[in-house]
Amino acid sequence: MGQYDVVFRIRRRSDELPNLADERQPMRIGIAGAGAIGRSVALELLAYGHKILLIEINTRHYEPLTVPDADWLLADACELTSLEDAGIESCDVVIAATGDDKANLTTSLLAKTEFGVARVVARVNDARNEWLFTEAWGVDVAVSAPRALVAAIEGAIDIGHLVRLMDLRQGQVSLTKLKLPDDDPMVGKRVRDISLPENTALAIVIRDSGVILPKPDDVLQAGDEMLFFTGGAVEDQVLALVHGATKPIRDRTRPTS
């Protein structure tokens, strides 16, 4: 995160935050890369009560005082012996967060195949390499900084355009966002009256008054930012629906030839 702080998060003032450590089971999380992004992720995860290990090879980034509650190791996370010394097999999650895609792929593969880490998250720095960040390389979740930045820019300037925020399970599920235009037929409709495509769910509605977990009787308003979970290639159907279609594409009557 850090300068890429575009991941969708709901924040409250620090004096309103509950004791996050009491709400979930603490995990041991190893983070390869203690640059600005790695340290930012570490600080947030520490706030949730997790135990953090930061692994950094660059002495310029090895600054334990910046995240004093984490364990630190000056080592190369691409080396098998370094990961053994770190006790990476005891980690519930490993995050490969360096600025080098080759290093992130190597760390991910070693963590998954050699040490059996249950969950591996990897940072993608160059969008051209995104296709490599799959289970074949030990990656369970790939977080693309370039895609996140593009999504943030498009989401800020576009109304009525579907913006893909994140892919899950190697693209099988997508999190997408769409801002409802003023003149859209869906304005004034209740959520129960929206006929979404199969394998699609309206997860959250964001408006000036706050974040809404949509209920069947909630009424959509102009300017609402709608977040959808979509499974498979149905984004075009969601877009068509919001641009005036009353039914998903699959339900329309096709003209006879």
JOWO-V283662 format. One record per pair of residues at least 24 apart in sequence whose C-alpha atoms are under 7 Angstrom apart, sorted by the first residue. I is the first residue (numbers start at 1). J is the second residue. D is the distance in Angstrom with one decimal. If there is no record, write none. Layout:
i->[I & I]
j->[J & J]
d->[D & D]
This chain:
i->[1 & 1 & 1 & 2 & 2 & 2 & 4 & 4 & 6 & 6 & 6 & 7 & 20 & 20 & 20 & 21 & 21 & 26 & 26 & 27 & 27 & 28 & 28 & 28 & 28 & 29 & 29 & 29 & 29 & 29 & 30 & 30 & 30 & 30 & 30 & 30 & 31 & 31 & 31 & 31 & 31 & 32 & 32 & 32 & 32 & 32 & 32 & 33 & 33 & 33 & 34 & 34 & 35 & 38 & 39 & 43 & 77 & 78 & 78 & 78 & 88 & 89 & 89 & 89 & 91 & 92 & 92 & 92 & 93 & 93 & 93 & 93 & 94 & 94 & 94 & 95 & 95 & 95 & 96 & 96 & 96 & 97 & 97 & 99 & 100 & 101 & 105 & 108 & 108 & 108 & 109 & 109 & 112 & 113 & 134 & 141 & 141 & 162 & 172 & 172 & 173 & 173 & 173 & 173 & 174 & 174 & 174 & 175 & 175 & 175 & 175 & 176 & 176 & 176 & 177 & 177 & 177 & 177 & 178 & 178 & 178 & 179 & 179 & 179 & 179 & 180 & 180 & 180 & 180 & 181 & 181 & 182 & 182 & 184 & 184 & 184 & 185 & 186 & 186 & 187 & 187 & 187 & 188 & 188 & 188 & 189 & 189 & 190 & 190 & 190 & 190 & 190 & 191 & 191 & 191 & 191 & 191 & 192 & 192 & 195 & 195 & 196 & 196 & 197 & 197 & 197 & 199 & 199 & 200 & 200 & 200 & 200 & 201 & 201 & 201 & 202 & 202 & 202 & 202 & 203 & 203 & 203]
j->[37 & 40 & 41 & 36 & 37 & 40 & 145 & 149 & 148 & 149 & 152 & 148 & 47 & 48 & 49 & 48 & 49 & 50 & 51 & 51 & 92 & 52 & 91 & 92 & 93 & 53 & 91 & 92 & 93 & 94 & 54 & 88 & 91 & 93 & 94 & 95 & 55 & 94 & 95 & 96 & 97 & 56 & 77 & 95 & 96 & 97 & 98 & 96 & 97 & 98 & 61 & 62 & 61 & 97 & 67 & 67 & 107 & 103 & 106 & 107 & 115 & 115 & 116 & 117 & 117 & 117 & 118 & 119 & 117 & 118 & 119 & 120 & 119 & 120 & 121 & 120 & 121 & 122 & 121 & 122 & 123 & 122 & 123 & 125 & 125 & 125 & 137 & 137 & 138 & 139 & 137 & 138 & 138 & 138 & 170 & 168 & 169 & 239 & 231 & 232 & 229 & 230 & 231 & 232 & 229 & 230 & 231 & 227 & 228 & 229 & 230 & 227 & 228 & 229 & 225 & 226 & 227 & 228 & 225 & 226 & 227 & 223 & 224 & 225 & 226 & 222 & 223 & 224 & 225 & 222 & 223 & 222 & 223 & 242 & 243 & 244 & 244 & 220 & 242 & 220 & 221 & 222 & 219 & 220 & 221 & 219 & 220 & 216 & 217 & 218 & 219 & 220 & 215 & 216 & 217 & 218 & 219 & 216 & 217 & 247 & 248 & 238 & 248 & 237 & 238 & 248 & 230 & 231 & 228 & 229 & 230 & 231 & 228 & 229 & 230 & 226 & 227 & 228 & 229 & 227 & 228 & 229]
d->[5.0 & 6.3 & 6.5 & 5.9 & 4.9 & 5.6 & 6.4 & 6.9 & 6.2 & 6.7 & 6.3 & 6.9 & 7.0 & 5.0 & 6.8 & 4.9 & 4.3 & 4.6 & 7.0 & 6.1 & 6.0 & 6.0 & 4.9 & 5.5 & 6.8 & 6.2 & 5.4 & 6.0 & 4.9 & 5.7 & 6.1 & 6.9 & 6.2 & 6.4 & 4.7 & 6.1 & 6.1 & 5.9 & 4.7 & 6.0 & 6.6 & 6.3 & 6.1 & 6.2 & 4.9 & 5.6 & 6.4 & 6.8 & 5.2 & 4.4 & 6.0 & 6.8 & 5.7 & 5.8 & 6.8 & 6.7 & 5.9 & 6.2 & 5.7 & 5.1 & 6.9 & 4.9 & 6.6 & 6.1 & 6.5 & 6.2 & 6.0 & 6.5 & 6.4 & 6.4 & 4.8 & 5.7 & 6.5 & 4.9 & 6.3 & 5.9 & 4.7 & 5.7 & 6.2 & 4.6 & 6.1 & 6.2 & 5.1 & 6.3 & 6.9 & 6.1 & 6.3 & 6.6 & 5.3 & 5.9 & 5.0 & 4.5 & 5.2 & 6.9 & 6.3 & 6.6 & 6.9 & 6.4 & 5.8 & 5.6 & 6.7 & 5.6 & 4.5 & 6.4 & 5.7 & 5.3 & 6.5 & 6.8 & 5.7 & 4.8 & 6.6 & 5.6 & 5.3 & 6.5 & 6.7 & 5.6 & 4.5 & 6.3 & 5.6 & 5.3 & 6.6 & 5.8 & 5.6 & 4.3 & 6.2 & 5.5 & 5.0 & 5.3 & 6.3 & 5.7 & 6.0 & 4.7 & 6.6 & 7.0 & 6.4 & 6.5 & 5.6 & 6.9 & 6.6 & 5.4 & 5.1 & 5.7 & 5.7 & 5.4 & 6.0 & 5.4 & 5.7 & 6.6 & 5.4 & 5.4 & 4.3 & 6.3 & 6.8 & 4.9 & 6.1 & 5.8 & 6.3 & 4.4 & 6.4 & 5.7 & 6.6 & 7.0 & 6.2 & 6.6 & 6.8 & 5.2 & 6.0 & 5.1 & 6.8 & 5.7 & 4.5 & 6.2 & 5.6 & 5.3 & 6.6 & 6.9 & 6.1 & 4.6 & 6.6 & 5.7 & 5.5 & 6.6]
